[in-house]
Amino acid sequence: MNDTGYRYLEPEALARVKNLSMVARGVVEGFISGLHSSPYKGFSVEFAEHREYTAGDDPRHLDYRMLARTDRLYIKQYEEETNMRIQILLDTSGSMGYRHDGSKGITKLQYASYLTAILSYLMTRQQDSVGLTTFDTEIHLDMPARSSPRHFNEMMRQLEALAPGNKTDVAETLHRLANRFKRRCLIVLVSDLYDDPDDVIRALHHFRHRRHEVILFHVLDKAEIDFPFNEVMAFTDMETGERIQVDPAYVRDTYKKQVDEFIEGYRRACAEVQIDYILADTSTPYDFMLSRYISARNRP
């Protein structure tokens, strides 16, 4: 923390600050508070005012009725609705408790919790309503979307108490939730997606079929992506307890190929149905990741 405002860069630095509300305010106000437009441009907008056309403006926003009445070119300007409803779905399954022992980083669940806090604060700051659902094979917490400071503080309290849970059942849980959210909203899924990709994609399609907007933060430890292991060692499945002896040199190429295909498969499938996909490895600074995403989202 510094005298000019909060700015937390590295995830391990965030982990030393236990108050998630403080962290959320820090990241938002210290780095991306200058972003006045919503990162969810195009989801739910309403007409605001006209201004005269200038060279370089998108002609799709020309108001031809005004042209007919005034013989002058005007552009329609829009603003985001301030009552967007956002539901954050946070995966708390056992695999989210992973952290590479050789790093100084944090677990995927810690990373996801800080990310959830930051997103919640950003959205609340925009007067949007935010809710939180946590799940593994079951739904454990289901807070409906609200916009009050008291609600935000309760979300932070719940996040600070989270611990990794049971096995993963991402797809089935998403199907259940898609049936429950009747009113159109923005769904933000934060998960390592360790379930059958085809099943998960079908569940995400379910949200899109019901006209929800979807953003997916795919949280992975950097070691899960890079596989930096050298010595023969035993790997333990954090959800089943199964152990397997592995020689990294023997499996590295195959492993990395499968992980690349796993990530790229989700990225491609999400693009096909207009779901925003963001790979978030636990070594990536939050402000860098979010500002890069928002810039890409707002790019014409």
C-alpha positions as CSV (number, residue, x, y, z in Angstrom):
1,M,0.0,0.0,0.0
2,N,1.3,3.5,-0.7
3,D,0.4,7.1,0.0
4,T,-1.1,7.7,-3.4
5,G,-3.6,4.9,-3.3
6,Y,-3.7,1.1,-3.2
7,R,-2.1,-0.9,-5.9
8,Y,-1.4,-4.6,-5.4
9,L,0.4,-6.2,-8.3
10,E,1.6,-9.7,-7.4
11,P,-0.9,-12.3,-6.2
12,E,1.5,-13.4,-3.4
13,A,1.5,-9.8,-2.2
14,L,-2.3,-9.8,-2.1
15,A,-2.3,-13.0,-0.1
16,R,-0.5,-11.2,2.8
17,V,-3.4,-8.8,3.1
18,K,-6.2,-10.9,4.6
19,N,-8.9,-8.3,4.3
20,L,-10.4,-9.0,0.8
21,S,-12.5,-5.9,0.9
22,M,-9.3,-3.8,1.3
23,V,-7.6,-5.8,-1.5
24,A,-10.5,-5.3,-3.9
25,R,-10.6,-1.5,-3.3
26,G,-6.9,-1.4,-3.7
27,V,-6.7,-3.1,-7.1
28,V,-9.7,-1.2,-8.5
29,E,-9.0,2.2,-7.2
30,G,-5.2,2.0,-7.5
31,F,-5.0,0.9,-11.1
32,I,-8.3,0.7,-13.1
33,S,-10.4,3.3,-11.4
34,G,-9.9,5.5,-14.5
35,L,-11.9,3.1,-16.6
36,H,-15.3,4.8,-16.6
37,S,-17.1,2.5,-19.0
38,S,-18.2,-1.0,-18.0
39,P,-16.1,-3.9,-19.2
40,Y,-19.3,-5.5,-20.3
41,K,-19.9,-3.1,-23.2
42,G,-22.8,-4.3,-25.4
43,F,-24.5,-6.5,-22.8
44,S,-27.1,-4.1,-21.7
45,V,-27.1,-0.5,-23.0
46,E,-29.6,2.3,-23.3
47,F,-29.7,5.5,-25.4
48,A,-28.2,8.5,-23.7
49,E,-27.9,11.5,-26.1
50,H,-26.9,12.7,-29.6
51,R,-23.7,14.4,-30.7
52,E,-22.6,15.7,-34.1
53,Y,-20.9,13.2,-36.4
54,T,-17.1,13.6,-36.7
55,A,-14.7,11.8,-39.1
56,G,-13.9,8.3,-37.8
57,D,-17.2,7.7,-36.0
58,D,-18.9,4.4,-36.6
59,P,-21.6,5.0,-39.2
60,R,-23.7,2.2,-37.7
61,H,-24.6,4.7,-34.9
62,L,-25.9,7.4,-37.2
63,D,-29.4,8.6,-36.5
64,Y,-31.1,8.8,-39.8
65,R,-34.3,10.2,-38.4
66,M,-32.3,13.2,-37.1
67,L,-30.7,13.5,-40.6
68,A,-34.1,13.6,-42.2
69,R,-35.3,16.3,-39.8
70,T,-32.2,18.5,-39.6
71,D,-30.2,17.6,-42.7
72,R,-27.2,17.1,-40.4
73,L,-25.4,14.0,-39.2
74,Y,-25.7,13.0,-35.6
75,I,-24.4,10.0,-33.7
76,K,-26.4,8.1,-31.0
77,Q,-24.5,7.8,-27.8
78,Y,-25.2,5.1,-25.3
79,E,-24.5,4.4,-21.7
80,E,-24.6,1.2,-19.6
81,E,-27.6,0.5,-17.5
82,T,-26.8,0.8,-13.8
83,N,-28.8,-2.1,-12.7
84,M,-27.0,-5.0,-14.4
85,R,-27.3,-8.2,-12.4
86,I,-24.1,-10.3,-12.1
87,Q,-23.8,-13.8,-10.5
88,I,-20.3,-15.0,-9.8
89,L,-20.0,-18.8,-9.8
90,L,-16.9,-19.8,-7.8
91,D,-15.5,-23.4,-8.0
92,T,-14.4,-24.5,-4.5
93,S,-13.6,-28.1,-5.4
94,G,-10.6,-30.0,-4.0
95,S,-8.4,-29.3,-7.1
96,M,-8.8,-25.6,-6.5
97,G,-6.6,-26.0,-3.4
98,Y,-3.5,-26.7,-5.5
99,R,-0.3,-24.7,-5.2
100,H,3.0,-25.7,-6.6
101,D,5.3,-26.4,-3.6
102,G,8.3,-25.0,-5.4
103,S,6.7,-21.5,-5.8
104,K,5.9,-18.7,-3.5
105,G,2.5,-18.3,-5.0
106,I,-1.0,-18.9,-3.6
107,T,-3.5,-21.7,-4.2
108,K,-5.9,-21.5,-7.1
109,L,-8.8,-21.0,-4.6
110,Q,-7.0,-18.1,-3.0
111,Y,-6.3,-16.5,-6.3
112,A,-10.0,-17.1,-7.4
113,S,-11.2,-15.6,-4.2
114,Y,-9.2,-12.4,-4.6
115,L,-10.3,-12.2,-8.2
116,T,-13.9,-12.6,-7.1
117,A,-13.5,-9.8,-4.5
118,I,-11.9,-7.5,-7.1
119,L,-14.6,-8.1,-9.7
120,S,-17.4,-7.7,-7.1
121,Y,-16.0,-4.4,-5.9
122,L,-15.6,-3.1,-9.5
123,M,-19.2,-4.0,-10.3
124,T,-20.6,-2.7,-7.1
125,R,-18.7,0.5,-7.7
126,Q,-20.6,0.8,-11.0
127,Q,-23.9,0.4,-9.1
128,D,-24.5,-3.1,-10.5
129,S,-26.0,-5.9,-8.4
130,V,-23.6,-8.8,-7.7
131,G,-24.3,-12.2,-6.2
132,L,-22.0,-15.1,-5.3
133,T,-22.5,-18.9,-5.7
134,T,-19.9,-21.4,-4.5
135,F,-19.9,-25.0,-5.5
136,D,-18.0,-28.3,-5.8
137,T,-20.4,-31.3,-6.3
138,E,-23.0,-29.3,-4.4
139,I,-24.0,-25.7,-4.1
140,H,-22.7,-24.5,-0.8
141,L,-23.4,-20.7,-0.9
142,D,-26.0,-19.0,-3.0
143,M,-26.1,-15.2,-2.4
144,P,-28.5,-13.4,-4.7
145,A,-27.4,-10.3,-6.6
146,R,-27.6,-7.1,-4.6
147,S,-25.7,-3.8,-4.7
148,S,-25.5,-2.6,-1.1
149,P,-22.3,-2.1,0.9
150,R,-23.6,-4.5,3.5
151,H,-24.1,-7.2,0.9
152,F,-20.6,-6.6,-0.5
153,N,-19.1,-6.9,3.0
154,E,-21.0,-10.2,3.7
155,M,-19.7,-11.6,0.4
156,M,-16.1,-10.7,1.5
157,R,-16.7,-12.4,4.9
158,Q,-17.9,-15.5,3.1
159,L,-14.9,-15.5,0.7
160,E,-12.4,-15.2,3.6
161,A,-13.9,-18.3,5.2
162,L,-13.7,-20.6,2.1
163,A,-11.7,-23.8,2.0
164,P,-11.3,-26.4,-0.8
165,G,-14.1,-28.9,-0.8
166,N,-14.9,-32.2,-2.5
167,K,-14.7,-33.6,-6.0
168,T,-15.6,-31.6,-9.1
169,D,-18.9,-31.6,-10.9
170,V,-18.8,-28.4,-12.8
171,A,-21.1,-29.3,-15.7
172,E,-24.0,-30.7,-13.7
173,T,-23.8,-27.8,-11.3
174,L,-23.9,-25.3,-14.1
175,H,-26.9,-27.0,-15.6
176,R,-28.8,-26.7,-12.3
177,L,-27.9,-23.1,-12.0
178,A,-28.9,-22.3,-15.6
179,N,-32.4,-23.5,-14.8
180,R,-32.6,-21.4,-11.6
181,F,-31.6,-18.0,-13.0
182,K,-34.8,-16.9,-14.7
183,R,-33.9,-13.2,-15.2
184,R,-31.2,-12.5,-17.8
185,C,-27.9,-11.6,-16.2
186,L,-24.2,-11.7,-16.5
187,I,-22.7,-15.0,-15.4
188,V,-19.0,-15.0,-14.3
189,L,-17.5,-18.5,-13.9
190,V,-14.2,-18.8,-12.0
191,S,-12.9,-22.3,-12.1
192,D,-10.1,-24.6,-13.1
193,L,-12.6,-26.5,-15.2
194,Y,-11.4,-30.0,-14.2
195,D,-14.4,-31.8,-15.6
196,D,-15.2,-33.3,-19.0
197,P,-14.7,-30.4,-21.4
198,D,-17.6,-31.4,-23.7
199,D,-20.0,-31.6,-20.7
200,V,-18.8,-28.2,-19.4
201,I,-19.2,-26.6,-22.8
202,R,-22.8,-28.0,-23.1
203,A,-23.6,-26.5,-19.7
204,L,-22.2,-23.1,-20.8
205,H,-24.4,-23.4,-23.9
206,H,-27.3,-23.8,-21.6
207,F,-26.6,-20.3,-20.1
208,R,-26.3,-18.8,-23.6
209,H,-29.5,-20.6,-24.7
210,R,-31.3,-18.8,-21.8
211,R,-29.8,-15.5,-23.1
212,H,-27.3,-15.0,-20.2
213,E,-24.0,-13.3,-21.0
214,V,-21.1,-15.4,-19.8
215,I,-17.5,-14.6,-18.8
216,L,-15.1,-17.5,-18.0
217,F,-12.0,-17.1,-15.9
218,H,-10.0,-20.3,-16.3
219,V,-7.8,-20.4,-13.2
220,L,-4.7,-22.6,-13.3
221,D,-1.4,-22.8,-11.4
222,K,1.5,-21.9,-13.6
223,A,3.0,-25.3,-12.8
224,E,0.0,-27.0,-14.2
225,I,0.6,-25.2,-17.5
226,D,4.5,-25.3,-17.7
227,F,5.1,-28.7,-15.8
228,P,8.5,-27.5,-14.3
229,F,9.2,-30.9,-12.6
230,N,12.5,-32.7,-13.1
231,E,12.8,-35.5,-10.6
232,V,10.8,-38.7,-10.4
233,M,8.0,-38.1,-7.9
234,A,4.5,-39.1,-6.7
235,F,1.6,-37.0,-7.8
236,T,-1.7,-37.1,-5.8
237,D,-5.1,-36.3,-7.1
238,M,-6.5,-33.7,-4.7
239,E,-10.1,-34.9,-5.1
240,T,-9.7,-38.7,-5.1
241,G,-6.5,-39.2,-3.2
242,E,-5.1,-41.4,-5.9
243,R,-1.3,-41.4,-6.2
244,I,0.8,-42.1,-9.2
245,Q,4.6,-42.3,-9.6
246,V,5.8,-40.2,-12.6
247,D,9.1,-39.6,-14.4
248,P,8.6,-36.0,-15.6
249,A,11.1,-36.3,-18.4
250,Y,9.1,-39.3,-19.8
251,V,5.7,-37.6,-19.8
252,R,6.5,-33.9,-20.2
253,D,5.9,-33.5,-23.9
254,T,2.6,-35.5,-23.8
255,Y,1.4,-33.7,-20.8
256,K,2.1,-30.2,-22.2
257,K,0.4,-31.2,-25.5
258,Q,-2.7,-32.3,-23.6
259,V,-2.8,-29.2,-21.5
260,D,-2.4,-27.0,-24.5
261,E,-5.3,-28.8,-26.2
262,F,-7.4,-28.6,-23.0
263,I,-6.9,-24.8,-22.8
264,E,-7.3,-24.2,-26.6
265,G,-10.4,-26.4,-26.7
266,Y,-12.1,-24.2,-24.1
267,R,-10.9,-21.0,-25.8
268,R,-12.2,-22.1,-29.2
269,A,-15.6,-23.4,-27.9
270,C,-16.2,-20.2,-26.0
271,A,-15.5,-18.1,-29.0
272,E,-18.0,-20.0,-31.0
273,V,-20.9,-19.0,-28.7
274,Q,-19.6,-15.5,-27.7
275,I,-18.4,-16.4,-24.3
276,D,-15.4,-14.4,-23.1
277,Y,-12.6,-16.8,-22.1
278,I,-9.7,-15.5,-19.9
279,L,-6.8,-17.8,-18.9
280,A,-5.7,-16.7,-15.5
281,D,-2.6,-18.5,-14.1
282,T,-1.9,-17.8,-10.5
283,S,1.3,-15.9,-11.1
284,T,-0.4,-13.2,-13.2
285,P,-0.9,-9.8,-11.5
286,Y,-4.6,-9.1,-11.3
287,D,-4.4,-5.5,-12.5
288,F,-2.5,-6.6,-15.6
289,M,-4.9,-9.4,-16.4
290,L,-8.0,-7.4,-15.8
291,S,-6.9,-4.2,-17.6
292,R,-5.7,-6.4,-20.6
293,Y,-9.1,-8.1,-20.7
294,I,-11.1,-4.9,-20.4
295,S,-9.0,-3.3,-23.1
296,A,-9.7,-6.2,-25.4
297,R,-13.4,-6.2,-24.6
298,N,-13.8,-2.5,-25.4
299,R,-11.7,-2.7,-28.6
300,P,-13.9,-2.1,-31.7
